[in-house]
């Protein structure tokens, strides 16, 4: 199975996909950016399931680089896959946790049977990861991760992000 990678400029909460990936934080209890938009448009069911996860499997929060699915609430998707990106710590920041966000989100998508997955540019906002490097890590990881997902759609919020992803080879 080959996975098609597509790029879209826009608001991820307006996408139609089997799964929409959230750039969450470890609390799973919401935030700004993509996280805020997904909870705002997706509605309270998403937070209710996040709270249930905190009360069970993730008592101490979702660790960086891991992913977990909930309902997508009112979004045009079946699931939201929440993943926690790393905060950029300056040059020499380890790319592995960011790569893990994409790898683990695809693993969860495969467990669910999701065929189309929409990703934001994880860690490139509040978590300050340089856009070009984040785009390289995202595209390389998706290219190198065996998955049954047929379409990975990167949904970029602005021109800068879109151009960075469009510059990635392959
Ligand atoms: N659709 C698509 N992309 C978006 C949207 C949206 N509605 N809103 C923001 N973005 C883009 C940002 O422009 C950035 O390029 O998503 C990218 C990730 O930015 P953040 O949402 O700030 O996520 P991140 O950098 O991973 O930081 C996560 O921010 O919102 C809090 O609770 C969240 O603590 C967590 C932290």
Backbone and ligand atoms as CSV (ligand in chain L), in Angstrom:
chain,resi,resn,atom,element,x,y,z
A,1,UNK,N,N,0.853,-1.191,0.000
A,1,UNK,CA,C,0.000,0.000,0.000
A,1,UNK,C,C,0.893,1.246,0.000
A,2,UNK,N,N,0.687,2.097,-0.990
A,2,UNK,CA,C,1.469,3.341,-0.941
A,2,UNK,C,C,0.566,4.418,-0.353
A,3,UNK,N,N,1.191,5.268,0.453
A,3,UNK,CA,C,0.442,6.339,1.088
A,3,UNK,C,C,0.654,7.616,0.282
A,4,UNK,N,N,-0.440,8.257,-0.109
A,4,UNK,CA,C,-0.339,9.535,-0.815
A,4,UNK,C,C,-0.248,10.658,0.204
A,5,UNK,N,N,0.712,11.547,0.006
A,5,UNK,CA,C,0.832,12.722,0.873
A,5,UNK,C,C,0.281,13.926,0.127
A,6,UNK,N,N,-0.667,14.613,0.752
A,6,UNK,CA,C,-1.221,15.817,0.123
A,6,UNK,C,C,-1.027,17.007,1.062
A,7,UNK,N,N,-0.969,18.188,0.474
A,7,UNK,CA,C,-0.833,19.425,1.251
A,7,UNK,C,C,-2.055,20.286,0.998
A,8,UNK,N,N,-2.576,20.884,2.057
A,8,UNK,CA,C,-3.720,21.785,1.953
A,8,UNK,C,C,-3.424,23.003,2.825
A,9,UNK,N,N,-3.815,24.192,2.351
A,9,UNK,CA,C,-3.693,25.351,3.243
A,9,UNK,C,C,-5.077,25.635,3.789
A,10,UNK,N,N,-5.188,25.705,5.109
A,10,UNK,CA,C,-6.505,25.989,5.687
A,10,UNK,C,C,-6.583,25.606,7.144
A,11,UNK,N,N,-7.820,25.564,7.624
A,11,UNK,CA,C,-8.131,25.282,9.028
A,11,UNK,C,C,-8.419,23.787,9.164
A,12,UNK,N,N,-7.641,23.090,9.945
A,12,UNK,CA,C,-7.791,21.630,10.053
A,12,UNK,C,C,-9.171,21.253,10.594
A,13,UNK,N,N,-9.818,22.158,11.347
A,13,UNK,CA,C,-11.119,21.787,11.920
A,13,UNK,C,C,-12.226,21.799,10.862
A,14,UNK,N,N,-11.885,22.261,9.669
A,14,UNK,CA,C,-12.877,22.260,8.586
A,14,UNK,C,C,-12.612,21.133,7.595
A,15,UNK,N,N,-11.637,20.287,7.902
A,15,UNK,CA,C,-11.317,19.184,7.008
A,15,UNK,C,C,-12.280,18.021,7.228
A,16,UNK,N,N,-12.488,17.249,6.182
A,16,UNK,CA,C,-13.228,15.998,6.268
A,16,UNK,C,C,-12.217,14.872,6.105
A,17,UNK,N,N,-12.084,14.060,7.144
A,17,UNK,CA,C,-11.107,12.954,7.091
A,17,UNK,C,C,-11.557,11.899,8.093
A,18,UNK,N,N,-11.020,10.688,7.964
A,18,UNK,CA,C,-11.369,9.672,8.969
A,18,UNK,C,C,-10.845,10.112,10.337
A,19,UNK,N,N,-9.596,10.628,10.344
A,19,UNK,CA,C,-8.997,11.065,11.610
A,19,UNK,C,C,-8.328,12.419,11.419
A,20,UNK,N,N,-8.514,13.285,12.406
A,20,UNK,CA,C,-7.863,14.595,12.429
A,20,UNK,C,C,-6.918,14.588,13.628
A,21,UNK,N,N,-5.663,14.927,13.395
A,21,UNK,CA,C,-4.662,14.887,14.468
A,21,UNK,C,C,-4.604,16.232,15.187
A,22,UNK,N,N,-4.592,16.172,16.508
A,22,UNK,CA,C,-4.525,17.362,17.340
A,22,UNK,C,C,-3.122,17.546,17.892
A,23,UNK,N,N,-2.611,18.774,17.797
A,23,UNK,CA,C,-1.321,19.117,18.428
A,23,UNK,C,C,-1.644,19.483,19.878
A,24,UNK,N,N,-1.722,18.458,20.696
A,24,UNK,CA,C,-2.207,18.618,22.074
A,24,UNK,C,C,-1.053,18.929,23.029
A,25,UNK,N,N,-1.390,19.027,24.318
A,25,UNK,CA,C,-0.344,19.028,25.339
A,25,UNK,C,C,-0.604,17.829,26.230
A,26,UNK,N,N,0.313,17.562,27.127
A,26,UNK,CA,C,0.241,16.290,27.858
A,26,UNK,C,C,-0.980,16.224,28.781
A,27,UNK,N,N,-1.534,17.395,29.131
A,27,UNK,CA,C,-2.712,17.343,30.022
A,27,UNK,C,C,-3.930,16.772,29.293
A,28,UNK,N,N,-3.945,16.897,27.981
A,28,UNK,CA,C,-5.110,16.489,27.166
A,28,UNK,C,C,-6.348,17.319,27.492
A,29,UNK,N,N,-6.165,18.420,28.189
A,29,UNK,CA,C,-7.357,19.180,28.623
A,29,UNK,C,C,-7.534,20.471,27.841
A,30,UNK,N,N,-6.932,20.525,26.653
A,30,UNK,CA,C,-7.153,21.669,25.784
A,30,UNK,C,C,-6.058,22.712,25.901
A,31,UNK,N,N,-6.182,23.715,25.019
A,31,UNK,CA,C,-5.142,24.756,24.993
A,31,UNK,C,C,-5.470,25.765,23.921
A,32,UNK,N,N,-4.449,26.308,23.260
A,32,UNK,CA,C,-4.698,27.288,22.203
A,32,UNK,C,C,-4.540,26.635,20.844
A,33,UNK,N,N,-4.102,27.394,19.862
A,33,UNK,CA,C,-3.761,26.868,18.540
A,33,UNK,C,C,-4.727,25.816,18.010
A,34,UNK,N,N,-4.135,24.773,17.430
A,34,UNK,CA,C,-4.952,23.671,16.879
A,34,UNK,C,C,-5.822,23.058,17.977
A,35,UNK,N,N,-5.224,22.884,19.149
A,35,UNK,CA,C,-5.911,22.250,20.291
A,35,UNK,C,C,-7.188,23.026,20.611
A,36,UNK,N,N,-7.020,24.342,20.722
A,36,UNK,CA,C,-8.188,25.179,21.044
A,36,UNK,C,C,-9.239,25.108,19.956
A,37,UNK,N,N,-8.787,25.132,18.704
A,37,UNK,CA,C,-9.733,25.122,17.568
A,37,UNK,C,C,-10.505,23.810,17.516
A,38,UNK,N,N,-9.793,22.699,17.745
A,38,UNK,CA,C,-10.448,21.375,17.677
A,38,UNK,C,C,-11.494,21.245,18.777
A,39,UNK,N,N,-11.145,21.665,19.981
A,39,UNK,CA,C,-12.129,21.568,21.075
A,39,UNK,C,C,-13.280,22.535,20.862
A,40,UNK,N,N,-12.989,23.702,20.310
A,40,UNK,CA,C,-14.055,24.708,20.116
A,40,UNK,C,C,-15.061,24.194,19.090
A,41,UNK,N,N,-14.535,23.725,17.964
A,41,UNK,CA,C,-15.445,23.311,16.885
A,41,UNK,C,C,-15.945,21.883,17.097
A,42,UNK,N,N,-15.129,21.062,17.755
A,42,UNK,CA,C,-15.515,19.661,17.951
A,42,UNK,C,C,-16.522,19.472,19.071
A,43,UNK,N,N,-16.508,20.402,20.014
A,43,UNK,CA,C,-17.501,20.337,21.090
A,43,UNK,C,C,-17.046,19.542,22.301
A,44,UNK,N,N,-17.885,19.528,23.329
A,44,UNK,CA,C,-17.520,19.004,24.660
A,44,UNK,C,C,-17.294,17.499,24.731
A,45,UNK,N,N,-17.827,16.760,23.745
A,45,UNK,CA,C,-17.629,15.290,23.797
A,45,UNK,C,C,-16.139,14.945,23.775
A,46,UNK,N,N,-15.378,15.749,23.013
A,46,UNK,CA,C,-13.950,15.429,22.879
A,46,UNK,C,C,-13.277,15.568,24.247
A,47,UNK,N,N,-13.556,16.700,24.913
A,47,UNK,CA,C,-12.935,16.920,26.226
A,47,UNK,C,C,-13.401,15.874,27.231
A,48,UNK,N,N,-14.669,15.483,27.117
A,48,UNK,CA,C,-15.182,14.464,28.046
A,48,UNK,C,C,-14.374,13.172,27.900
A,49,UNK,N,N,-14.086,12.790,26.655
A,49,UNK,CA,C,-13.300,11.553,26.465
A,49,UNK,C,C,-11.850,11.761,26.902
A,50,UNK,N,N,-11.331,12.976,26.716
A,50,UNK,CA,C,-9.957,13.251,27.173
A,50,UNK,C,C,-9.879,13.132,28.690
A,51,UNK,N,N,-10.908,13.636,29.357
A,51,UNK,CA,C,-10.934,13.556,30.826
A,51,UNK,C,C,-10.986,12.090,31.269
A,52,UNK,N,N,-11.766,11.293,30.530
A,52,UNK,CA,C,-11.869,9.866,30.874
A,52,UNK,C,C,-10.506,9.186,30.699
A,53,UNK,N,N,-9.767,9.600,29.683
A,53,UNK,CA,C,-8.423,9.033,29.474
A,53,UNK,C,C,-7.491,9.421,30.620
A,54,UNK,N,N,-7.626,10.673,31.105
A,54,UNK,CA,C,-6.803,11.101,32.224
A,54,UNK,C,C,-7.164,10.335,33.497
A,55,UNK,N,N,-8.453,9.919,33.572
A,55,UNK,CA,C,-8.896,9.201,34.778
A,55,UNK,C,C,-8.563,7.720,34.678
A,56,UNK,N,N,-8.045,7.297,33.524
A,56,UNK,CA,C,-7.767,5.854,33.372
A,56,UNK,C,C,-6.337,5.661,32.868
A,57,UNK,N,N,-6.182,5.421,31.578
A,57,UNK,CA,C,-4.859,5.039,31.034
A,57,UNK,C,C,-3.779,6.112,31.222
A,58,UNK,N,N,-4.194,7.366,31.210
A,58,UNK,CA,C,-3.180,8.429,31.214
A,58,UNK,C,C,-3.312,9.313,32.450
A,59,UNK,N,N,-3.181,8.665,33.601
A,59,UNK,CA,C,-3.352,9.406,34.851
A,59,UNK,C,C,-2.371,10.561,34.975
A,60,UNK,N,N,-1.171,10.360,34.389
A,60,UNK,CA,C,-0.143,11.411,34.523
A,60,UNK,C,C,-0.032,12.217,33.231
A,61,UNK,N,N,-1.026,12.068,32.356
A,61,UNK,CA,C,-0.989,12.816,31.101
A,61,UNK,C,C,-0.395,11.993,29.972
A,62,UNK,N,N,-0.568,12.483,28.751
A,62,UNK,CA,C,-0.054,11.784,27.566
A,62,UNK,C,C,1.399,12.216,27.367
A,63,UNK,N,N,2.333,11.278,27.389
A,63,UNK,CA,C,3.746,11.654,27.237
A,63,UNK,C,C,4.052,12.204,25.842
A,64,UNK,N,N,5.051,13.045,25.762
A,64,UNK,CA,C,5.499,13.594,24.475
A,64,UNK,C,C,5.805,12.467,23.492
A,65,UNK,N,N,5.343,12.631,22.259
A,65,UNK,CA,C,5.643,11.634,21.227
A,65,UNK,C,C,4.630,10.512,21.143
A,66,UNK,N,N,3.711,10.447,22.117
A,66,UNK,CA,C,2.686,9.398,22.072
A,66,UNK,C,C,1.381,9.950,21.496
A,67,UNK,N,N,0.457,9.037,21.166
A,67,UNK,CA,C,-0.802,9.424,20.525
A,67,UNK,C,C,-1.941,8.583,21.070
A,68,UNK,N,N,-3.112,9.208,21.166
A,68,UNK,CA,C,-4.310,8.499,21.632
A,68,UNK,C,C,-5.523,9.081,20.927
A,69,UNK,N,N,-6.532,8.208,20.636
A,69,UNK,CA,C,-7.706,8.654,19.878
A,69,UNK,C,C,-8.910,8.883,20.769
A,70,UNK,N,N,-9.722,9.857,20.367
A,70,UNK,CA,C,-11.033,10.059,20.971
A,70,UNK,C,C,-12.041,10.241,19.843
A,71,UNK,N,N,-13.297,10.399,20.209
A,71,UNK,CA,C,-14.295,10.826,19.247
A,71,UNK,C,C,-13.891,12.156,18.626
A,72,UNK,N,N,-14.459,12.441,17.472
A,72,UNK,CA,C,-14.199,13.742,16.827
A,72,UNK,C,C,-15.346,14.717,17.100
A,73,UNK,N,N,-16.320,14.283,17.889
A,73,UNK,CA,C,-17.434,15.186,18.246
A,73,UNK,C,C,-18.129,15.712,16.997
A,74,UNK,N,N,-18.238,17.009,16.880
A,74,UNK,CA,C,-18.954,17.625,15.761
A,74,UNK,C,C,-18.079,17.872,14.533
A,75,UNK,N,N,-16.800,17.490,14.601
A,75,UNK,CA,C,-15.926,17.650,13.425
A,75,UNK,C,C,-16.344,16.648,12.356
A,76,UNK,N,N,-15.998,16.927,11.088
A,76,UNK,CA,C,-16.347,16.010,9.999
A,76,UNK,C,C,-15.287,14.905,9.918
A,77,UNK,N,N,-15.212,14.132,10.950
A,77,UNK,CA,C,-14.213,13.052,11.072
A,77,UNK,C,C,-14.772,12.028,12.047
A,78,UNK,N,N,-14.162,10.842,12.030
A,78,UNK,CA,C,-14.633,9.827,12.994
A,78,UNK,C,C,-13.838,9.931,14.292
A,79,UNK,N,N,-12.580,10.286,14.179
A,79,UNK,CA,C,-11.740,10.338,15.378
A,79,UNK,C,C,-10.860,11.589,15.370
A,80,UNK,N,N,-10.508,12.022,16.586
A,80,UNK,CA,C,-9.372,12.941,16.740
A,80,UNK,C,C,-8.255,12.107,17.359
A,81,UNK,N,N,-7.073,12.206,16.762
A,81,UNK,CA,C,-5.903,11.543,17.355
A,81,UNK,C,C,-5.066,12.635,18.007
A,82,UNK,N,N,-4.995,12.592,19.327
A,82,UNK,CA,C,-4.244,13.611,20.079
A,82,UNK,C,C,-2.797,13.137,20.195
A,83,UNK,N,N,-1.859,14.033,19.921
A,83,UNK,CA,C,-0.449,13.698,20.084
A,83,UNK,C,C,0.248,14.917,20.657
A,84,UNK,N,N,1.300,14.666,21.432
A,84,UNK,CA,C,2.001,15.762,22.130
A,84,UNK,C,C,3.388,15.930,21.529
A,85,UNK,N,N,3.573,17.061,20.866
A,85,UNK,CA,C,4.872,17.337,20.264
A,85,UNK,C,C,5.874,17.831,21.290
A,86,UNK,N,N,7.160,17.791,20.935
A,86,UNK,CA,C,8.213,18.314,21.807
A,86,UNK,C,C,8.313,19.839,21.686
A,87,UNK,N,N,8.717,20.469,22.756
A,87,UNK,CA,C,9.020,21.904,22.721
A,87,UNK,C,C,10.440,22.054,22.177
A,88,UNK,N,N,10.630,22.972,21.226
A,88,UNK,CA,C,11.981,23.135,20.675
A,88,UNK,C,C,12.889,23.747,21.735
A,89,UNK,N,N,14.073,23.115,21.944
A,89,UNK,CA,C,14.987,23.601,22.996
A,89,UNK,C,C,16.217,24.259,22.373
A,90,UNK,N,N,16.073,24.841,21.193
A,90,UNK,CA,C,17.252,25.440,20.569
A,90,UNK,C,C,17.962,24.415,19.699
A,91,UNK,N,N,19.051,24.880,19.080
A,91,UNK,CA,C,19.731,23.993,18.120
A,91,UNK,C,C,20.172,22.723,18.852
A,92,UNK,N,N,20.103,21.625,18.158
A,92,UNK,CA,C,20.476,20.353,18.777
A,92,UNK,C,C,19.295,19.656,19.417
A,93,UNK,N,N,18.084,20.255,19.279
A,93,UNK,CA,C,16.893,19.567,19.824
A,93,UNK,C,C,16.727,18.217,19.133
A,94,UNK,N,N,16.454,17.204,19.916
A,94,UNK,CA,C,16.301,15.838,19.397
A,94,UNK,C,C,15.041,15.732,18.535
A,95,UNK,N,N,15.176,15.369,17.262
A,95,UNK,CA,C,14.005,15.270,16.375
A,95,UNK,C,C,13.129,14.044,16.643
A,96,UNK,N,N,13.673,13.084,17.390
A,96,UNK,CA,C,12.971,11.798,17.547
A,96,UNK,C,C,11.567,11.939,18.154
A,97,UNK,N,N,11.369,12.730,19.207
A,97,UNK,CA,C,10.010,12.831,19.761
A,97,UNK,C,C,9.008,13.404,18.753
A,98,UNK,N,N,9.467,14.314,17.900
A,98,UNK,CA,C,8.560,14.876,16.885
A,98,UNK,C,C,8.249,13.827,15.820
A,99,UNK,N,N,9.261,13.093,15.402
A,99,UNK,CA,C,9.033,12.002,14.443
A,99,UNK,C,C,8.060,10.994,15.050
A,100,UNK,N,N,8.226,10.754,16.351
A,100,UNK,CA,C,7.362,9.787,17.042
A,100,UNK,C,C,5.893,10.219,17.003
A,101,UNK,N,N,5.634,11.518,17.052
A,101,UNK,CA,C,4.232,11.987,16.979
A,101,UNK,C,C,3.574,11.493,15.693
A,102,UNK,N,N,4.294,11.593,14.588
A,102,UNK,CA,C,3.733,11.162,13.293
A,102,UNK,C,C,3.633,9.641,13.233
A,103,UNK,N,N,4.678,8.973,13.687
A,103,UNK,CA,C,4.715,7.503,13.662
A,103,UNK,C,C,3.611,6.916,14.546
A,104,UNK,N,N,3.499,7.442,15.755
A,104,UNK,CA,C,2.498,6.902,16.683
A,104,UNK,C,C,1.080,7.251,16.228
A,105,UNK,N,N,0.900,8.436,15.651
A,105,UNK,CA,C,-0.439,8.796,15.154
A,105,UNK,C,C,-0.854,7.855,14.031
A,106,UNK,N,N,0.094,7.472,13.165
A,106,UNK,CA,C,-0.225,6.521,12.091
A,106,UNK,C,C,-0.506,5.132,12.659
A,107,UNK,N,N,0.220,4.768,13.718
A,107,UNK,CA,C,-0.043,3.467,14.345
A,107,UNK,C,C,-1.457,3.430,14.915
A,108,UNK,N,N,-1.859,4.502,15.584
A,108,UNK,CA,C,-3.219,4.580,16.136
A,108,UNK,C,C,-4.241,4.584,15.002
A,109,UNK,N,N,-3.922,5.314,13.933
A,109,UNK,CA,C,-4.836,5.350,12.772
A,109,UNK,C,C,-5.024,3.942,12.212
A,110,UNK,N,N,-3.941,3.164,12.132
A,110,UNK,CA,C,-4.030,1.790,11.627
A,110,UNK,C,C,-4.878,0.922,12.560
A,111,UNK,N,N,-4.707,1.137,13.862
A,111,UNK,CA,C,-5.526,0.362,14.826
A,111,UNK,C,C,-7.009,0.663,14.622
A,112,UNK,N,N,-7.311,1.914,14.271
A,112,UNK,CA,C,-8.713,2.319,14.106
A,112,UNK,C,C,-9.267,1.901,12.746
A,113,UNK,N,N,-8.352,1.710,11.784
A,113,UNK,CA,C,-8.800,1.445,10.417
A,113,UNK,C,C,-9.051,2.732,9.653
A,114,UNK,N,N,-8.432,3.821,10.106
A,114,UNK,CA,C,-8.589,5.107,9.398
A,114,UNK,C,C,-7.827,5.055,8.079
A,115,UNK,N,N,-8.441,5.564,7.023
A,115,UNK,CA,C,-7.789,5.534,5.707
A,115,UNK,C,C,-7.283,6.909,5.303
A,116,UNK,N,N,-7.879,7.954,5.854
A,116,UNK,CA,C,-7.407,9.327,5.574
A,116,UNK,C,C,-7.151,10.004,6.908
A,117,UNK,N,N,-5.947,10.618,7.006
A,117,UNK,CA,C,-5.539,11.254,8.257
A,117,UNK,C,C,-5.032,12.664,7.950
A,118,UNK,N,N,-5.590,13.645,8.653
A,118,UNK,CA,C,-5.162,15.044,8.477
A,118,UNK,C,C,-4.267,15.429,9.651
A,119,UNK,N,N,-3.080,15.947,9.320
A,119,UNK,CA,C,-2.115,16.380,10.344
A,119,UNK,C,C,-1.926,17.891,10.278
A,120,UNK,N,N,-1.804,18.548,11.452
A,120,UNK,CA,C,-1.280,19.916,11.461
A,120,UNK,C,C,0.245,19.849,11.487
A,121,UNK,N,N,0.880,21.021,11.433
A,121,UNK,CA,C,2.354,21.065,11.539
A,121,UNK,C,C,2.709,21.041,13.025
A,122,UNK,N,N,2.802,19.870,13.577
A,122,UNK,CA,C,2.976,19.678,15.015
A,122,UNK,C,C,4.227,20.405,15.525
A,123,UNK,N,N,4.111,21.018,16.671
A,123,UNK,CA,C,5.194,21.708,17.402
A,123,UNK,C,C,5.671,23.015,16.783
A,124,UNK,N,N,5.073,23.450,15.674
A,124,UNK,CA,C,5.600,24.657,15.001
A,124,UNK,C,C,4.935,25.940,15.476
A,125,UNK,N,N,4.083,25.864,16.450
A,125,UNK,CA,C,3.441,27.080,16.976
A,125,UNK,C,C,3.986,27.404,18.346
A,126,UNK,N,N,3.162,27.203,19.343
A,126,UNK,CA,C,3.551,27.473,20.747
A,126,UNK,C,C,4.855,26.741,21.107
A,127,UNK,N,N,5.048,25.568,20.527
A,127,UNK,CA,C,6.242,24.775,20.882
A,127,UNK,C,C,7.477,25.158,20.070
A,128,UNK,N,N,7.324,26.170,19.208
A,128,UNK,CA,C,8.458,26.888,18.618
A,128,UNK,C,C,9.436,26.087,17.759
A,129,UNK,N,N,8.998,24.923,17.243
A,129,UNK,CA,C,9.922,24.176,16.386
A,129,UNK,C,C,10.064,24.908,15.055
A,130,UNK,N,N,11.294,25.105,14.571
A,130,UNK,CA,C,11.468,25.810,13.283
A,130,UNK,C,C,10.701,25.102,12.171
A,131,UNK,N,N,9.972,25.862,11.389
A,131,UNK,CA,C,9.035,25.286,10.429
A,131,UNK,C,C,9.719,24.358,9.411
A,132,UNK,N,N,10.814,24.809,8.815
A,132,UNK,CA,C,11.457,23.977,7.782
A,132,UNK,C,C,11.892,22.624,8.335
A,133,UNK,N,N,12.490,22.670,9.542
A,133,UNK,CA,C,12.962,21.410,10.130
A,133,UNK,C,C,11.772,20.509,10.486
A,134,UNK,N,N,10.711,21.127,11.000
A,134,UNK,CA,C,9.521,20.346,11.368
A,134,UNK,C,C,8.882,19.725,10.132
A,135,UNK,N,N,8.870,20.472,9.020
A,135,UNK,CA,C,8.300,19.943,7.771
A,135,UNK,C,C,9.137,18.760,7.277
A,136,UNK,N,N,10.474,18.909,7.364
A,136,UNK,CA,C,11.354,17.810,6.928
A,136,UNK,C,C,11.091,16.558,7.758
A,137,UNK,N,N,11.032,16.729,9.070
A,137,UNK,CA,C,10.803,15.582,9.971
A,137,UNK,C,C,9.442,14.943,9.677
A,138,UNK,N,N,8.432,15.771,9.482
A,138,UNK,CA,C,7.068,15.268,9.245
A,138,UNK,C,C,7.014,14.441,7.966
A,139,UNK,N,N,7.503,15.010,6.861
A,139,UNK,CA,C,7.391,14.331,5.563
A,139,UNK,C,C,8.276,13.085,5.528
A,140,UNK,N,N,9.505,13.206,6.039
A,140,UNK,CA,C,10.394,12.030,6.048
A,140,UNK,C,C,9.803,10.899,6.883
A,141,UNK,N,N,9.241,11.237,8.041
A,141,UNK,CA,C,8.694,10.194,8.916
A,141,UNK,C,C,7.511,9.490,8.249
A,142,UNK,N,N,6.621,10.283,7.652
A,142,UNK,CA,C,5.451,9.670,7.001
A,142,UNK,C,C,5.910,8.791,5.838
A,143,UNK,N,N,6.891,9.271,5.069
A,143,UNK,CA,C,7.393,8.475,3.938
A,143,UNK,C,C,7.985,7.159,4.411
A,144,UNK,N,N,8.595,7.156,5.591
A,144,UNK,CA,C,9.321,5.958,6.055
A,144,UNK,C,C,8.534,5.095,7.039
A,145,UNK,N,N,7.250,5.411,7.232
A,145,UNK,CA,C,6.465,4.617,8.189
A,145,UNK,C,C,5.478,3.722,7.445
A,146,UNK,N,N,5.653,2.405,7.515
A,146,UNK,CA,C,4.667,1.507,6.890
A,146,UNK,C,C,3.295,1.711,7.548
A,147,UNK,N,N,2.273,1.912,6.733
A,147,UNK,CA,C,0.931,2.134,7.283
A,147,UNK,C,C,-0.112,1.785,6.231
A,148,UNK,N,N,-1.303,1.450,6.691
A,148,UNK,CA,C,-2.413,1.174,5.764
A,148,UNK,C,C,-3.160,2.459,5.409
A,149,UNK,N,N,-2.754,3.573,6.023
A,149,UNK,CA,C,-3.398,4.857,5.718
A,149,UNK,C,C,-3.151,5.196,4.249
A,150,UNK,N,N,-4.209,5.543,3.524
A,150,UNK,CA,C,-4.076,5.801,2.086
A,150,UNK,C,C,-3.719,7.241,1.771
A,151,UNK,N,N,-4.251,8.175,2.595
A,151,UNK,CA,C,-3.903,9.581,2.382
A,151,UNK,C,C,-3.492,10.226,3.689
A,152,UNK,N,N,-2.313,10.808,3.698
A,152,UNK,CA,C,-1.882,11.677,4.792
A,152,UNK,C,C,-1.962,13.097,4.254
A,153,UNK,N,N,-2.800,13.925,4.890
A,153,UNK,CA,C,-3.009,15.287,4.423
A,153,UNK,C,C,-2.431,16.248,5.460
A,154,UNK,N,N,-1.412,17.007,5.048
A,154,UNK,CA,C,-0.881,18.029,5.950
A,154,UNK,C,C,-1.715,19.284,5.727
A,155,UNK,N,N,-2.331,19.777,6.770
A,155,UNK,CA,C,-3.193,20.962,6.681
A,155,UNK,C,C,-2.447,22.130,7.313
A,156,UNK,N,N,-1.966,23.034,6.444
A,156,UNK,CA,C,-1.093,24.113,6.901
A,156,UNK,C,C,-1.876,25.410,7.014
A,157,UNK,N,N,-1.668,26.091,8.112
A,157,UNK,CA,C,-2.543,27.215,8.464
A,157,UNK,C,C,-2.210,28.484,7.687
A,158,UNK,N,N,-0.949,28.623,7.256
A,158,UNK,CA,C,-0.569,29.875,6.574
A,158,UNK,C,C,0.433,29.589,5.461
A,159,UNK,N,N,0.754,30.629,4.695
A,159,UNK,CA,C,1.651,30.485,3.535
A,159,UNK,C,C,3.010,29.930,3.953
A,160,UNK,N,N,3.529,30.481,5.058
A,160,UNK,CA,C,4.890,30.090,5.509
A,160,UNK,C,C,4.942,28.576,5.713
A,161,UNK,N,N,3.948,28.052,6.397
A,161,UNK,CA,C,3.933,26.610,6.668
A,161,UNK,C,C,3.745,25.844,5.364
A,162,UNK,N,N,2.813,26.310,4.526
A,162,UNK,CA,C,2.548,25.598,3.270
A,162,UNK,C,C,3.803,25.537,2.416
A,163,UNK,N,N,4.498,26.681,2.299
A,163,UNK,CA,C,5.718,26.711,1.467
A,163,UNK,C,C,6.788,25.775,2.024
A,164,UNK,N,N,6.913,25.730,3.343
A,164,UNK,CA,C,7.938,24.867,3.958
A,164,UNK,C,C,7.667,23.406,3.624
A,165,UNK,N,N,6.392,22.993,3.713
A,165,UNK,CA,C,6.061,21.602,3.383
A,165,UNK,C,C,6.194,21.334,1.886
A,166,UNK,N,N,5.820,22.333,1.082
A,166,UNK,CA,C,5.890,22.149,-0.380
A,166,UNK,C,C,7.345,22.017,-0.845
A,167,UNK,N,N,8.282,22.560,-0.065
A,167,UNK,CA,C,9.707,22.494,-0.450
A,167,UNK,C,C,10.310,21.117,-0.171
A,168,UNK,N,N,9.602,20.295,0.628
A,168,UNK,CA,C,10.186,18.992,1.001
A,168,UNK,C,C,10.257,18.105,-0.245
A,169,UNK,N,N,11.379,17.422,-0.455
A,169,UNK,CA,C,11.521,16.583,-1.646
A,169,UNK,C,C,10.583,15.395,-1.593
A,170,UNK,N,N,10.326,14.814,-2.764
A,170,UNK,CA,C,9.570,13.555,-2.815
A,170,UNK,C,C,8.109,13.857,-2.624
L,1,LIG,N1,N,-5.672,24.462,11.556
L,1,LIG,C1,C,-4.439,24.087,11.116
L,1,LIG,N2,N,-3.288,24.515,11.672
L,1,LIG,C2,C,-3.387,25.371,12.712
L,1,LIG,C3,C,-4.627,25.806,13.239
L,1,LIG,C4,C,-5.797,25.306,12.605
L,1,LIG,N3,N,-7.027,25.661,13.027
L,1,LIG,N4,N,-4.381,26.648,14.295
L,1,LIG,C5,C,-3.042,26.734,14.404
L,1,LIG,N5,N,-2.432,25.984,13.455
L,1,LIG,C6,C,-1.006,25.792,13.197
L,1,LIG,C7,C,-0.057,26.818,13.760
L,1,LIG,O1,O,0.038,27.931,12.883
L,1,LIG,C8,C,1.238,26.001,13.817
L,1,LIG,O2,O,1.876,26.029,12.562
L,1,LIG,O3,O,-0.647,24.567,13.829
L,1,LIG,C9,C,0.762,24.570,14.081
L,1,LIG,C10,C,0.986,24.070,15.516
L,1,LIG,O4,O,0.795,25.137,16.400
L,1,LIG,P1,P,0.107,24.945,17.854
L,1,LIG,O5,O,-1.330,24.710,17.690
L,1,LIG,O6,O,0.582,26.106,18.696
L,1,LIG,O7,O,0.727,23.584,18.413
L,1,LIG,P2,P,2.183,23.266,19.006
L,1,LIG,O8,O,3.221,24.190,18.496
L,1,LIG,O9,O,2.347,21.800,18.808
L,1,LIG,O10,O,2.012,23.591,20.565
L,1,LIG,C11,C,1.150,22.764,21.322
L,1,LIG,O11,O,-0.058,24.643,22.094
L,1,LIG,O12,O,-2.272,24.999,21.822
L,1,LIG,C12,C,-1.333,24.556,22.708
L,1,LIG,O13,O,-2.498,22.932,24.024
L,1,LIG,C13,C,-1.511,23.098,23.032
L,1,LIG,O14,O,0.076,23.169,24.797
L,1,LIG,C14,C,-0.128,22.744,23.470
L,1,LIG,C15,C,0.747,23.551,22.536
